[in-house]
Amino acid sequence: MSIAVRDRTAHQSGRGQQQSGGRPRRPRRTARIWLVVLASLLALGTAIPFLAVFVLALSPEGARTIPYQFPDRWTFDNIVSVLSAQSFLRWTFNSLVYSLVSVVLVLITAAMAGYAFAKKRFPGRDALFWSFLATLMVPAQATLIPMFVLVSNLDGIDTFWGLIVPTLANSQSVFLMRQFIRGLPDELFEAAKVDGAGEARIFWQIVLPLTKPILATLGIFVFLWHWNDFLWPLIIAQTDEMRTLTVGLASLNSESVSDARLMAAAAVTVIPCLVIFAVLQRYIVNSVASSGIKG
């Protein structure tokens, strides 16, 4: 009798646990499905402008196309004509120099500053860091005229150094590098000093290899920022030979250039950004997962 009652009680309790354990799974699964649907719709909405640009770029000139209908045939004539234009190639070269050189210099200077602020002790360190970080609250337009006057007095107009050097002091990059390096163990640097390593060797052989994830992440952001920069190149580059792609496309918009050819030029300018992001985007996940950008 007692054994039967015990089996019945265990069976009922097992069923109750299955029911209680199974109830919250359905709402979670439904919520997850709706979340995936919402994310897919947002991704589709984000991709629509890019799709429109590429459709217009591959449409024949004068053809009736979106938003009314898709073109009857596709052509690469617009892209070929854009790539064969000498001015466009020069603008692309200027943008690549401006972006790539700025990325290298910003990452090196930000890593040096972040290492100093995170692991070195010197008088006024915190005050200097927060003063440097306070520059984020100053609008870029407020410093535009003084910076232009300074670069002009140093004969930096229509030069690459006048285009690049004023943009190297990046407070956001220094802040992120400091936060990342602060999470590195102090014992590692102390062991390197015991082994006789100098500051230069510690920086190049320890700090930089350990900060590859955050360097790649910042590299993406800095590249996109300089590649899409418009206001500063517009002021400094006063001749057609020193224009960047953003300034050059704006000048094409004011000329008698067809929409199809203008969209072809815009589509070509997007490709380097997509390639850079596709190659380095995994480092964004790695940097957040490994460090959490903790302070």
Secondary structure, DSSP 8 states (H G I E B T S, - for coil): -HHHHHHHHHHHHHHHHHHHHHTTHHHHHHHHHHHHHHHHHHHHHHHHHHHHHHHHHTS-TT---TTS---SS---HHHHHHHH-HHHHHHHHHHHHHHHHHHHHHHHHHHHHHHHHHH---TTHHHHHHHHHGGGGS-GGGGHHHHHHHHHHTT-TTSHHHHHGGG---HHHHHHHHHHHHTS-HHHHHHHHHTT--HHHHIIIIIHHHTHHHHHHHHHHHHHHHHT--HHHHHH--SGGG--HHHHHHHHHTSS--HHHHHHHHHHHHHHHHHHHHHHHHHHHHHHHHHTT--
